[in-house]
Amino acid sequence: MRTVPRVFFLTAMLLAAVGCSSDSSTSSDAVADSQSTSETSISSDAVADSQSTSEYSPNALTSLQVFPEPIRLSNDCEPEGDQSDYQWYRTDRTLTIDPRNPDRMLVAVERLGIYESLDGGVTWGPMSTTGLVWEMAGFDGKVCHKEMLDIRFDHHVPGRIYLFFGGTGTVEARIWQARGAGFYVSDDDGKTWTLLTTPDMNSYTASLAVDPFNPETIYAGVTASPLTSTDADPDETFVDVGMVYKITGVGQGGTSHEELPTGWGKATSANTLWADPSVPDRLILGVFAYQGRDAAAGTGLEAGWYETLDGGTTWDSMGTGVGHGLPVVNAAISTDGTHIINTTQSETEEATFVSADGGRTWTRLADRVVAAMFDGRGDGRRAFAVLDTPLRDGPNTLVRSDDGGLSWTPIGKLPPEFATNAYNEEPIKRRAVPSKIVVHPDRPEIMYVSGAGGLIARSTDAGATWTLLTTWESFERFAFEAR
């Protein structure tokens, strides 16, 4: 019988940082200042700045007060348990291009840290972590970087970047679920970070929507109950009425937040959020539910798609039938919201469904994709995806659709290091699963794919051929103390 693998960006395991050496470096003076010749280290001034309480936002200071010392890991940040068998050094959805400077790219690599490239992804150096609070450390006190689910530039506010964490290492529900984890914003292009998550909020942030009519208001989707958090009580919950927070006053560090009444269910998570750019107060929510884990039942919210027309005051299920009621795992939504590509994962269904009417009806595809995105050019229906591929069939295939995902054309094979390994086969298991596709904003012939294993590949011919740019060994270790 086929074993259903764990979803790669919902696993909240203990994360680790593994030291390694690399020849990679960037041309940025700031990055160069933070690097040493053999093992990456932050300069002494930067370390002092990042550990001074004056550098932390009030929410981060509260985190430090609740958990004054980081958790020390017995394995000194090495992979442990089944984490050592699959999904190493995940990048999740963090690979992103600066819309104001397309040569600048950011990525977060699980266990290793947050990195910046100024030459289109060829070389990478550590990015500033000033203001971030680190929860985990090895016995040497060095930071063990946990999983970061997404890094996103705000296209409305120049210089604003969002960063949010997924996995947690220690949980104290209702007080502070994970020391320093949560949702951060930077208003100075990533030089310093402010924690928006407060002690009464859930720190596992899975999705984000910026209000297109007021960018100082954002919506953050979280999980309802612990999934695989260490020492978490599976019957404990992190929310009361729903899994979406409405946060206002972002530029002032988040002046207020409201837990919107989406409802919540057994091991549910707000995996996808989309704000309609043409209709004020309209949001679409995609809900994941991990059926294999016991947890409190909640209000009965199930997996599937939901909609609000009043900014989150009320929510309604978006239809019934094929493709509904299935976990929303890896969804892509077109700019106008009419086309949605959703890859599900559950004990009963692992498939990709496509909607051409905004999530009201769905078509099941013959092939399953593990990552998809809409390009946004032209009529907005062009999409790219990576096919799920057994090991025996070689590397994953990049495909393109010009009809919103209903039909696909093969474009090219990814480098052999990429292997979805859909059937969780030995010896690789799921260590190199692709997770995100990125297209250059000005030159569509330049494309990137990132994935577990710290992998980043680039194509300069619209996906026909690919060059592997990085593995996890390309990224040098951050060497600063956990705080």
C-alpha positions in Angstrom: 0.0 0.0 0.0 1.3 3.4 -0.9 2.2 5.6 2.1 1.1 9.2 2.0 4.1 11.4 2.6 4.0 14.4 4.9 3.2 17.7 3.3 6.5 19.5 2.9 5.6 22.9 4.0 3.3 22.0 6.9 5.8 19.9 8.8 6.9 21.7 12.0 9.9 19.7 13.0 12.9 20.7 15.0 15.1 22.5 12.5 18.9 22.5 12.3 21.8 24.4 10.9 24.7 22.4 9.4 28.0 24.1 9.0 29.5 24.0 5.5 32.0 25.8 3.4 31.5 27.4 0.0 33.1 29.6 -2.6 29.9 31.6 -3.1 29.9 35.3 -2.3 28.0 38.3 -3.4 29.3 41.7 -4.6 27.3 43.6 -2.0 29.4 45.5 0.4 26.9 44.8 3.2 27.0 41.1 2.5 30.8 41.0 2.1 31.1 42.7 5.5 29.1 39.9 7.1 31.2 37.1 5.6 34.5 35.5 6.6 36.8 33.5 4.3 36.0 30.0 5.5 32.9 30.0 7.7 30.4 32.7 7.4 30.1 35.0 10.4 28.3 38.2 11.2 30.6 41.0 12.1 30.9 41.8 15.8 29.0 45.1 15.4 26.1 43.3 13.7 26.0 40.6 16.4 25.9 43.3 19.1 23.1 45.1 17.2 21.1 42.0 16.7 21.3 41.1 20.4 20.7 44.5 21.9 17.1 44.7 23.3 16.8 48.1 21.7 16.9 46.4 18.3 13.8 44.3 19.0 10.2 45.2 18.5 7.9 45.1 21.6 6.5 41.8 20.5 9.9 40.3 20.2 10.9 41.6 23.6 7.8 39.9 25.0 9.0 36.7 23.5 12.4 37.1 25.1 10.7 37.6 28.5 8.6 34.5 28.2 11.4 32.3 27.0 14.7 34.0 28.2 16.8 31.2 26.9 16.6 29.4 23.5 16.1 25.7 23.4 19.3 23.7 23.1 19.2 20.8 20.7 21.0 17.6 21.8 22.2 16.9 18.2 23.8 20.3 17.8 21.5 21.2 14.9 22.0 18.1 12.9 18.9 16.5 11.3 17.2 14.0 13.6 14.4 11.4 13.4 12.6 11.1 10.1 13.7 14.6 9.3 17.0 13.1 8.4 15.4 10.9 5.8 13.4 13.4 3.8 13.0 17.1 2.8 16.4 18.3 3.8 17.1 22.1 3.8 13.7 23.1 2.5 13.3 26.5 0.8 9.5 26.3 0.6 8.0 29.4 -1.0 10.8 31.8 0.1 12.7 32.3 -3.2 11.7 35.7 -4.5 12.8 38.5 -6.7 13.0 42.2 -5.7 10.5 43.9 -8.0 12.5 47.1 -7.9 15.9 45.3 -8.6 15.4 42.0 -10.4 19.1 41.1 -9.9 18.4 40.9 -6.2 16.9 37.7 -4.9 16.1 36.4 -1.4 15.8 32.8 -0.2 15.6 31.1 3.2 17.1 27.6 3.6 15.9 25.5 6.5 18.7 25.0 9.1 21.0 27.4 7.4 19.5 30.9 7.3 18.2 33.7 5.1 20.3 34.6 2.1 20.6 37.4 -0.5 21.9 37.4 -4.1 22.7 40.5 -6.1 23.6 38.8 -9.3 20.5 36.9 -10.3 21.0 33.9 -8.0 24.6 33.0 -9.0 26.2 33.8 -5.7 24.6 34.2 -2.2 25.5 35.7 1.1 23.8 36.0 4.5 21.0 38.5 4.8 20.5 40.7 7.9 18.7 39.1 10.8 18.6 42.2 13.0 15.3 42.1 15.0 14.7 38.4 14.6 14.5 36.3 17.8 15.8 32.8 17.5 14.2 29.9 19.3 16.6 27.1 18.8 20.4 26.6 19.2 22.9 23.8 19.3 25.0 23.2 22.4 27.5 25.6 20.9 24.9 28.4 21.2 24.8 29.0 17.4 21.5 29.6 15.7 19.5 26.6 14.4 17.4 28.1 11.7 13.8 26.8 11.6 11.6 26.4 8.5 10.5 29.7 6.9 7.5 29.3 4.7 7.6 32.5 2.7 9.4 35.7 1.9 7.4 38.3 0.0 8.0 41.8 -1.2 5.1 44.2 -0.9 4.4 45.6 -4.3 2.5 48.5 -2.8 5.1 49.8 -0.4 8.7 50.2 -1.6 11.2 48.6 0.8 8.7 46.5 2.6 9.3 42.7 2.9 7.4 40.1 4.8 8.9 36.9 6.3 7.0 34.2 8.1 7.9 31.1 9.9 6.2 27.7 9.9 7.6 25.0 12.2 7.8 25.5 15.9 10.2 23.8 18.3 8.5 24.4 21.7 4.9 25.2 22.4 3.2 26.9 25.3 -0.2 27.6 23.9 -2.0 30.8 24.8 1.2 32.4 26.0 3.8 32.2 23.3 3.8 29.1 21.1 7.3 29.5 19.7 10.0 31.7 21.0 10.4 34.4 18.3 8.5 32.5 15.6 5.7 34.1 13.7 5.3 36.9 11.2 7.9 39.6 10.6 7.9 42.8 8.5 10.8 44.9 7.3 10.3 48.5 6.1 14.0 49.1 5.2 14.5 46.4 2.5 15.4 43.7 5.0 18.0 45.5 7.1 15.9 45.2 10.3 12.8 43.1 11.2 9.8 43.8 13.4 7.7 40.9 14.8 4.0 41.4 14.2 2.9 38.3 16.1 1.7 39.0 19.6 1.6 36.6 22.5 -2.1 35.9 22.1 -1.7 35.0 18.4 -0.7 31.7 16.8 2.9 31.9 15.6 2.6 29.3 12.8 1.9 31.6 9.8 1.1 29.8 6.6 -0.3 32.4 4.2 -0.6 36.2 3.6 -2.8 38.6 1.7 -2.1 42.3 1.6 -5.2 44.5 1.3 -4.9 46.0 -2.2 -6.9 49.0 -1.2 -5.0 49.7 2.0 -1.6 48.1 2.2 -1.3 49.0 5.9 -3.8 46.2 6.5 -2.9 42.6 6.0 -4.4 39.2 6.5 -2.3 36.4 8.0 -3.4 32.8 7.8 -2.3 30.4 10.6 -2.9 26.9 11.8 -5.5 26.0 14.3 -3.8 23.4 16.4 -0.3 21.9 16.6 0.6 19.6 13.7 4.0 18.2 14.5 5.3 20.7 17.0 7.7 19.2 19.6 6.0 18.5 22.9 2.7 20.0 21.7 -0.5 18.7 23.1 -2.5 17.6 20.0 -5.7 18.6 21.8 -4.5 22.1 22.6 -5.6 24.8 20.2 -4.1 28.2 19.2 -7.2 30.0 18.0 -10.7 30.6 19.3 -12.9 31.7 16.4 -10.8 31.4 13.2 -7.5 30.9 11.5 -7.1 34.4 9.8 -5.8 37.4 11.6 -6.6 40.9 10.3 -3.6 43.1 11.2 -3.7 46.9 10.9 -1.0 49.6 11.2 1.7 47.4 9.7 4.1 50.3 9.2 3.8 51.1 12.9 4.6 47.5 14.0 1.0 46.3 13.9 -1.2 48.5 16.0 -4.0 46.0 16.3 -5.1 42.6 15.2 -8.4 40.7 15.0 -9.0 36.9 14.8 -11.6 36.6 12.0 -14.4 34.1 12.4 -13.4 31.6 9.7 -14.1 28.7 12.1 -11.5 26.0 12.5 -11.4 22.2 12.4 -9.4 19.2 13.2 -5.7 19.9 12.4 -6.7 22.7 10.0 -4.5 25.4 8.5 -5.2 28.5 6.4 -2.8 27.5 3.7 -3.9 30.0 1.0 -5.2 33.6 1.2 -6.0 35.8 -1.8 -7.4 39.4 -1.8 -9.4 40.5 -4.8 -7.7 43.5 -6.4 -10.9 44.7 -8.0 -13.5 44.1 -5.2 -12.9 45.6 -1.8 -13.2 43.3 1.2 -13.4 40.1 -0.9 -11.0 37.4 0.2 -10.6 33.7 -0.8 -9.4 31.2 1.8 -8.0 27.7 1.1 -8.0 25.4 4.0 -5.8 22.4 4.6 -6.7 19.5 7.0 -4.3 16.8 8.0 -6.6 13.9 8.6 -3.9 11.6 10.0 -3.3 13.6 13.2 -5.6 13.6 16.2 -6.5 17.1 17.4 -9.4 19.0 18.9 -12.4 19.0 16.6 -13.0 22.8 16.7 -16.1 24.4 15.1 -16.3 21.8 12.4 -14.5 23.7 9.6 -13.4 21.3 6.9 -10.8 21.4 4.1 -11.7 23.3 1.0 -12.4 26.8 -0.3 -14.2 29.7 1.5 -15.0 33.3 0.6 -15.8 36.5 2.4 -17.3 39.6 0.8 -17.2 41.8 3.9 -13.5 41.7 4.9 -13.8 38.6 7.0 -16.9 39.2 9.1 -18.7 36.3 7.5 -17.4 33.3 5.4 -19.2 30.9 3.1 -18.1 27.6 1.5 -17.5 27.9 -2.3 -19.6 25.1 -3.7 -19.8 21.4 -3.5 -18.9 18.4 -5.7 -15.6 17.2 -7.3 -12.6 19.1 -6.0 -14.3 20.5 -3.0 -13.7 19.4 0.6 -10.1 18.4 -0.3 -7.0 19.8 1.5 -5.6 22.9 -0.1 -1.9 22.2 -0.1 0.0 23.9 -2.9 -2.4 26.3 -4.6 -1.8 29.0 -7.3 -4.3 31.7 -8.1 -4.4 33.9 -11.1 -4.2 37.7 -10.7 -7.9 38.2 -11.3 -8.9 35.1 -9.2 -10.7 33.3 -12.0 -8.3 30.4 -12.3 -7.0 28.3 -9.4 -4.6 25.3 -9.4 -4.8 23.2 -6.3 -2.7 20.1 -5.5 -4.3 18.1 -2.7 -2.8 15.6 -0.3 -4.7 13.3 1.9 -5.3 9.6 2.7 -8.0 9.5 0.1 -6.9 11.8 -2.7 -3.6 13.0 -4.1 -4.3 14.9 -7.3 -4.3 18.3 -8.9 -7.6 20.1 -9.6 -8.1 23.2 -11.7 -10.9 25.7 -11.5 -11.8 28.2 -14.2 -14.6 30.0 -12.3 -12.8 31.1 -9.1 -13.2 27.9 -7.2 -16.8 27.1 -7.7 -16.3 24.1 -10.0 -13.2 21.9 -10.5 -11.6 19.6 -13.1 -9.3 16.8 -12.1 -6.0 16.6 -14.1 -4.5 13.4 -15.3 -1.1 14.4 -13.9 -0.3 15.7 -10.5 1.9 18.8 -10.0 4.0 19.7 -7.0 4.5 23.4 -7.7 2.5 25.8 -9.9 2.4 29.6 -10.5 0.5 32.0 -12.8 2.8 34.3 -14.8 0.3 37.2 -14.9 1.3 38.5 -18.3 -1.2 38.8 -21.2 -4.7 37.6 -20.3 -3.4 36.2 -17.0 -4.1 32.5 -17.9 -0.5 31.5 -18.6 0.8 29.1 -15.8 3.9 27.0 -15.2 4.1 23.9 -13.1 6.5 21.0 -12.1 5.1 17.5 -12.6 5.2 15.0 -9.8 7.6 12.2 -11.1 8.6 8.8 -9.7 12.3 8.2 -9.4 12.3 5.7 -12.3 11.2 8.5 -14.7 14.1 10.8 -13.9 14.1 14.5 -13.1 10.9 16.6 -12.9 9.4 18.1 -16.0 8.5 21.8 -16.3 5.2 22.3 -18.1 3.3 25.3 -19.4 -0.4 26.1 -19.7 -2.0 28.8 -21.7 -5.6 28.1 -20.6 -5.4 28.5 -16.8 -4.1 25.0 -16.1 -6.7 22.9 -18.0 -4.1 21.6 -20.4 -0.3 21.5 -20.2 2.7 21.3 -22.7 6.1 19.9 -21.6 8.9 22.5 -21.8 12.0 20.9 -20.3 13.5 18.7 -17.7 14.9 20.2 -14.5 18.5 19.3 -13.4 18.8 15.7 -12.2 19.3 16.8 -8.6 15.6 17.6 -8.6 13.5 14.5 -7.9 10.0 14.8 -6.5 10.1 11.2 -5.5 6.3 11.1 -5.3 6.3 7.6 -3.9 8.8 8.3 -1.1 11.2 5.7 -2.5 14.6 4.9 -1.0 17.3 6.1 -0.8 16.3 9.7 -1.6 12.8 9.8 -0.2 11.5 13.4 -0.5 14.8 15.3 0.0 14.7 17.2 -3.3 11.0 18.1 -3.8 10.5 21.3 -5.9 8.5 24.0 -4.1 8.4 27.2 -6.1 8.6 28.6 -9.7 9.7 32.2 -10.2 9.7 34.1 -13.5 11.8 37.2 -14.0 9.5 40.3 -14.0 11.2 42.0 -17.0 12.7 39.1 -18.9 10.2 36.1 -19.1 12.8 33.9 -20.7 14.6 33.8 -17.3 13.0 31.4 -14.8 13.9 29.8 -11.5 12.8 26.7 -9.6 13.7 26.1 -6.0 13.2 23.2 -3.7 14.3 21.1 -0.8 18.0 20.3 -0.5 18.7 24.1 -0.9 18.3 23.6 -4.6 17.9 26.6 -7.0 18.0 26.2 -10.7 17.8 28.8 -13.5 16.7 28.7 -17.1 17.5 31.5 -19.6 15.5 30.0 -22.5 12.0 29.9 -21.0 12.4 26.6 -19.2 13.8 24.5 -22.1 17.2 23.9 -20.4 18.3 24.5 -16.8 21.5 25.2 -14.8 21.8 24.2 -11.2 22.9 27.3 -9.2 22.9 26.0 -5.6 22.6 23.0 -3.3 22.5 23.3 0.5 26.3 23.1 0.5 26.5 26.4 -1.5 25.2 28.4 1.5 27.6 29.3 4.2 26.5 29.0 7.8 25.4 32.0 9.9 27.7 32.2 12.9 26.0 34.3 15.6 24.5 33.5 18.9 20.9 32.5 19.4 18.9 35.0 21.4 
